[in-house]
Structures are given as C-alpha cells and as structure tokens.
Amino acid sequence: MAKTENKILQKARELFSCKGYHSASIREIAKKAGVNVASINYHFGSKENLLLTVMETGHQQMSDEFSKIVVSNKTITFRQLSIELLHLFLAKKDLIIPIFRLVLLHERLDLKDFWKKNRPHFPFGIIHFQEVLKREIGHDIKEKDIFWAVHVVNVQILHLILMIESGHAEGPIIGNLFGKNFAEEVMVAVADSILEHLSK
C-alpha cells in the first residue's frame, strides 16, 4: 500500500476512534494526514469505503502476524496459542484499541459488508484455534464449542489490554495476586479452564 494511503488510514483510524465515524469529517482527516480531500476520494472513493478499509487492513495485519506464529510451530498447544494471541494483541494494541473502540463505544455503524466478508474469521484466530482444539480435544468437537472457546479467549485478552492501558494492572490488588506476568498467568488459567470444560 502506498505511503499516502497508509498515512490517510492511520489518521482516519485515530479520528474515527476518538471522535466517532460521523463526527470525524473527511476534511479533518485530510488535514491531519497532510493531504487534500481529493486525495482521499481518489484512494478510497468515499468515507464509508475509508472506514471499511481501516477495519479490513487492521484485521488483515493481525491475521498475517498470527498465521506466521502458527505456521512456525506446528505442535503449538491451545494454552500456548492463547498466550501468543495475548502477546500479539499487546504488541499491536495501538492498532487494535482504536478499531474496537470504534466498533463498541461509538454510534451504530453499517458494517454489513465488513462482517459478511470476514465472518468466517471471527472470533479472531478461530481458524487456527480450531485446528489446535481438534488436535487436543478431538475432531468431534462441536463448532459452537470452538466458537465459544475462541470468543472467551478474545474477550479475556481485550479485557486484560484495557486493564493494562488504564493502569489498573499496576494496582496493589492485581500486583499482589499475579505479579508482573499477571496477563500470561490469567490466560493460562483461562485456557486450562476452557480445555477442562471441553474435555467433559
């Protein structure tokens, strides 16, 4: 992707997240990106397409990184994969937090095209987790159980990231319970609980 497009996407992601889709104007995005409005229209066609591109490029970057982790370790366990996803989300939190804030905290958005295209890949990482769970639990594991397991992992990681970003992770309660590696310890406990439930 061209340098200009990347710059526009970065500023659009920041402004959409901070102000909301409807309040962030194309003119303001152009000003922050150091381009003119015509440049945004040329590269993305419309504000709606710009939003979809922000969502899709963020998701694709994360997917590519996660795939590399799985490909490099063919025997990775569910517990290990959960921790790797935590590390990836923490490393890419500047990309993830704005996208989730945009989806969850601001006004309702028409993302039908985005969800239609990416539904097979949600919750995030489900394709790779599915392979691992089938290897560990068995190929007769139900699709809804896989969905539930990966959803729980995603939600827990997002919760941990928000705790870390808000500073709560450095408070006395968390510190006394888990210490400096609390996020990994939480994910180990979550992964083990999920496996125990699925193995019954």
C-alpha positions as CSV (number, residue, x, y, z in Angstrom):
1,M,0.0,0.0,0.0
2,A,1.3,3.5,-0.9
3,K,2.7,5.8,1.7
4,T,-0.1,8.3,1.2
5,E,-2.8,5.7,1.7
6,N,-1.1,4.4,4.9
7,K,-0.9,8.0,6.2
8,I,-4.6,8.5,5.5
9,L,-5.6,5.2,7.1
10,Q,-3.6,5.9,10.2
11,K,-5.2,9.4,10.7
12,A,-8.6,8.1,9.8
13,R,-8.3,5.3,12.4
14,E,-7.2,7.8,15.1
15,L,-10.0,10.2,14.3
16,F,-12.8,7.6,13.9
17,S,-11.8,6.1,17.2
18,C,-11.5,9.4,19.1
19,K,-14.5,11.3,17.6
20,G,-16.7,8.6,16.1
21,Y,-17.3,7.9,12.4
22,H,-20.0,10.5,11.9
23,S,-18.2,13.3,13.8
24,A,-14.8,12.8,12.1
25,S,-15.0,14.6,8.7
26,I,-13.1,13.8,5.6
27,R,-11.8,17.4,5.6
28,E,-10.4,16.9,9.1
29,I,-8.8,13.5,8.2
30,A,-7.2,15.1,5.2
31,K,-5.8,17.9,7.3
32,K,-4.3,15.5,9.8
33,A,-2.8,13.3,7.1
34,G,-1.4,16.3,5.3
35,V,-3.3,15.7,2.1
36,N,-6.2,17.2,0.3
37,V,-9.8,15.9,0.2
38,A,-9.4,14.9,-3.4
39,S,-6.6,12.6,-2.5
40,I,-8.8,10.7,0.0
41,N,-11.6,10.5,-2.6
42,Y,-9.1,9.2,-5.2
43,H,-7.6,6.5,-3.0
44,F,-10.8,5.4,-1.2
45,G,-13.8,6.7,-3.1
46,S,-15.9,7.6,-0.1
47,K,-15.9,8.0,3.7
48,E,-17.7,4.7,4.0
49,N,-15.0,2.9,2.0
50,L,-12.3,4.6,4.0
51,L,-13.9,3.2,7.2
52,L,-14.1,-0.3,5.7
53,T,-10.5,-0.1,4.6
54,V,-9.5,0.9,8.1
55,M,-11.2,-2.1,9.5
56,E,-10.0,-4.6,6.9
57,T,-6.4,-3.5,6.8
58,G,-6.2,-3.7,10.6
59,H,-7.8,-7.2,10.6
60,Q,-5.5,-8.4,7.8
61,Q,-2.3,-7.2,9.5
62,M,-3.3,-9.0,12.7
63,S,-4.3,-12.2,10.7
64,D,-1.0,-12.2,8.8
65,E,1.0,-11.9,12.0
66,F,-1.0,-14.6,13.8
67,S,-0.7,-17.0,10.9
68,K,3.1,-16.7,11.0
69,I,3.1,-17.7,14.6
70,V,1.0,-20.8,13.9
71,V,3.0,-21.8,10.8
72,S,6.3,-21.6,12.7
73,N,5.0,-24.1,15.4
74,K,3.0,-27.0,14.1
75,T,2.7,-28.5,17.5
76,I,1.5,-25.4,19.4
77,T,-1.0,-26.1,22.1
78,F,-4.2,-24.3,22.9
79,R,-2.6,-22.7,26.0
80,Q,0.5,-21.6,24.0
81,L,-1.7,-20.2,21.2
82,S,-3.8,-18.2,23.7
83,I,-0.6,-16.7,25.2
84,E,0.7,-15.9,21.7
85,L,-2.5,-14.2,20.8
86,L,-2.2,-12.1,24.0
87,H,1.4,-11.1,23.0
88,L,0.2,-10.2,19.5
89,F,-2.6,-8.1,20.8
90,L,-0.3,-6.3,23.3
91,A,2.3,-5.7,20.5
92,K,-0.4,-4.3,18.2
93,K,-2.6,-2.5,20.8
94,D,-2.2,0.8,19.0
95,L,-3.9,-0.8,16.0
96,I,-6.4,-2.9,18.0
97,I,-7.8,-0.5,20.6
98,P,-8.9,2.2,18.1
99,I,-10.7,-0.4,16.0
100,F,-12.6,-1.9,18.9
101,R,-13.4,1.4,20.4
102,L,-14.8,2.4,17.0
103,V,-17.0,-0.7,16.9
104,L,-18.0,-0.9,20.5
105,L,-18.1,2.5,22.0
106,H,-19.3,4.8,19.3
107,E,-22.5,5.2,17.3
108,R,-24.0,2.3,15.4
109,L,-22.2,1.8,12.1
110,D,-23.3,0.0,9.0
111,L,-20.6,-2.7,8.8
112,K,-22.6,-5.4,7.0
113,D,-20.1,-5.7,4.2
114,F,-17.2,-6.0,6.6
115,W,-18.8,-8.7,8.7
116,K,-20.1,-10.5,5.6
117,K,-16.6,-10.7,4.2
118,N,-14.8,-11.5,7.4
119,R,-17.4,-13.6,9.3
120,P,-15.5,-16.9,8.8
121,H,-12.5,-15.3,10.6
122,F,-14.3,-14.3,13.8
123,P,-13.8,-14.5,16.7
124,F,-10.3,-13.5,15.8
125,G,-8.0,-16.5,15.2
126,I,-10.8,-19.1,15.1
127,I,-9.4,-20.9,12.1
128,H,-6.1,-21.6,13.8
129,F,-7.6,-22.3,17.2
130,Q,-10.0,-24.8,15.5
131,E,-7.1,-26.8,14.3
132,V,-5.4,-26.9,17.7
133,L,-8.6,-27.7,19.5
134,K,-9.4,-30.6,17.2
135,R,-5.9,-31.9,17.8
136,E,-6.2,-31.6,21.6
137,I,-9.9,-32.4,22.2
138,G,-10.8,-34.5,19.2
139,H,-12.3,-34.0,15.7
140,D,-15.8,-34.5,17.0
141,I,-15.7,-31.2,18.9
142,K,-18.7,-29.1,18.1
143,E,-18.5,-25.9,16.1
144,K,-20.4,-23.9,18.7
145,D,-17.9,-25.1,21.4
146,I,-15.0,-23.9,19.3
147,F,-16.7,-20.6,18.7
148,W,-17.3,-20.2,22.5
149,A,-13.7,-21.1,23.4
150,V,-12.2,-18.6,21.0
151,H,-14.7,-15.9,21.9
152,V,-13.8,-16.3,25.6
153,V,-10.0,-16.1,24.8
154,N,-10.6,-12.9,22.7
155,V,-12.8,-11.2,25.3
156,Q,-10.3,-12.0,28.1
157,I,-7.4,-10.6,26.1
158,L,-9.3,-7.4,25.3
159,H,-10.2,-7.1,29.0
160,L,-6.5,-7.5,30.0
161,I,-5.4,-4.9,27.5
162,L,-7.9,-2.4,28.8
163,M,-6.7,-3.1,32.3
164,I,-3.1,-2.6,31.3
165,E,-3.8,0.6,29.3
166,S,-5.9,2.1,32.1
167,G,-3.2,1.4,34.7
168,H,-5.2,-0.9,36.8
169,A,-2.8,-3.7,36.1
170,E,-0.2,-1.9,38.2
171,G,-2.5,-1.5,41.3
172,P,-1.9,-3.4,44.5
173,I,-4.7,-6.0,44.0
174,I,-3.5,-7.3,40.6
175,G,0.1,-6.9,41.6
176,N,-0.4,-9.0,44.8
177,L,-2.4,-11.7,43.1
178,F,-0.3,-12.2,40.0
179,G,2.9,-10.2,39.9
180,K,4.4,-8.7,36.7
181,N,3.4,-11.6,34.5
182,F,-0.2,-11.5,35.5
183,A,-1.6,-11.3,32.0
184,E,0.1,-14.5,31.0
185,E,-1.0,-16.2,34.2
186,V,-4.6,-15.2,33.6
187,M,-4.5,-16.5,30.0
188,V,-3.0,-19.8,31.2
189,A,-5.9,-20.1,33.8
190,V,-8.5,-19.2,31.1
191,A,-7.1,-21.7,28.6
192,D,-6.9,-24.5,31.1
193,S,-10.5,-23.8,32.3
194,I,-11.7,-23.9,28.7
195,L,-9.9,-27.2,28.0
196,E,-11.3,-28.7,31.2
197,H,-14.8,-27.7,30.2
198,L,-14.5,-29.0,26.6
199,S,-13.0,-32.3,27.8
200,K,-16.0,-33.2,29.9
